[in-house]
Amino acid sequence: MGVSADSVPVQQRFIERFSLTFPMISDTAKQIIGAYGAREVLGITAKRSTFLIGPDGRIAHVWPRVKVEGHADDVVATLRSLATG
């Protein structure tokens, strides 16, 4: 799932432009962003970051500056590593 401070119409254009197949949440009030401490990572200018959230709702891993190429593989590797302890 993706979360951004963008409005729903802006997110919809982003979803369509990149043919996203996962849900996006508009967090214009930055409640979710604040709850997970993403403000510190995002700073003034938004940066693409990934937060891996465990079943307990806690952040298990953070990628503060994501580069799209290879990122999915890195996330999968981290998931496998966390699952095997």
N, C-alpha and C positions, 0 to 999 in steps of 0.2 A: 504494500500500500504506500502511496505517496502522500506527503503532507507538505503544503506550502502556504505562505501567507498571501498568495495571489487570490483574487476573487474567482468565483465559479466560472464566469465567462472566459477569463484569461486561462484558467486551467483547461477548460473545454477545448480551446484553440490549441493548447499545448498537447493534449491527448490526441486530438485529430491529426495534428502535424506529425507526431512521432508514432502514431498508431499504437498507443499504449493499450495494454490488455489488463491492467490492474486498476483498482479504484484509487481515486485521488480525493483527498480531503482538503477543503479550503479552510484555513485557520487564520483568517484575517485579524482576529483578536489575539493571535499568538499564544493561545492557552496551551495547546499541545506542545508547541515549540518551547514554551517556557517550562512546562511540566517535565520535559525530558532534558532540560538544560541546553537545548540547541542554540539558544541565543548567544552563548559564549562562542560556539563554533561558527555561527553565522555572522556575528559581528554586525557591522552597518550594511555591508553589501552581501546579499544572499550568495551562498556557495552551495554547490551540490554536495550533500553529505549523506551518508548511509548510517542508520542506527539499527543494529540487530537487537531486537527486543525478545527476550526469553519468555517462556510460558508464564513466568511469575510477574511479567510486566516491567522487569528491570532491564536496563541496557546491558547487553552481554558483550557488545563490541561496537566500536565507532570507527568509521572511515571519514575523517573530517573534510577531506578534499578528494572527491571522486573523479577519476578519469574513466570514461565509459569503457574503453578498450581493456579487456581483461578483468574488469570489476566483478562481473557475475561469477567468473571462475574463482576469484579470491573469496567472495562471499560463500560459495559452496564449500570451498576448502575449510574456511573458518567454521561453518556449520558442522562439517564432519569432525573437525578437531574438537569442538565443544561437545559433540555427542559422544565421542569416545573417551572423553575425559582427559 
